[in-house]
Amino acid sequence: MEQFILIPNKKNKFGQVWSLDIIIAGVIITTGIIILYIYAINYTNQSQENLDYLFYEGNLASQLILSEENFGILDNASQINQSKLDDYYYNYDLKKSVLGITKDFYFELDNMTEVNGTAVPYIGKKSATTSNSIKITRITIYKNQPIKFDLYAWD
């Protein structure tokens, strides 16, 4: 007579546990990818907003500096007034607060040879390390010649 011995099928139990592990791992990886994607989208938007604000302040500063008002450097003939330019050189922090600008900046003028008798390459606050920086270029008149006015602003 033949006798059959029933051996429990252990393969099926191991297969069920293994597939459960893959499902859990897939959920974890998918969640991680979704979180990374959301972070990347928000980070890009935040950088763009910072850059837009920097451009806004740079354009505002260049417009106000190149005006004939008390805080500007132009005289009534729309030319750069040397005494107003000197005032910007010596009172940068005061002028910056009067303009209402929160970002640091400096500006350069082509052929700017002197401020109060001393040769200077720029007027304002210059920084060697910046994360975001912009450059605004305008044309104005200095010493009866058209020149390029470059304003640099940064975070």
Salt bridges, closest charged atoms under 4 A:
ASP87 OD2 - LYS95 NZ 3.09
ASP104 OD1 - LYS96 NZ 2.60
ASP150 OD2 - LYS135 NZ 3.97
ASP150 OD2 - LYS148 NZ 3.63
ASP155 OD1 - LYS103 NZ 3.23
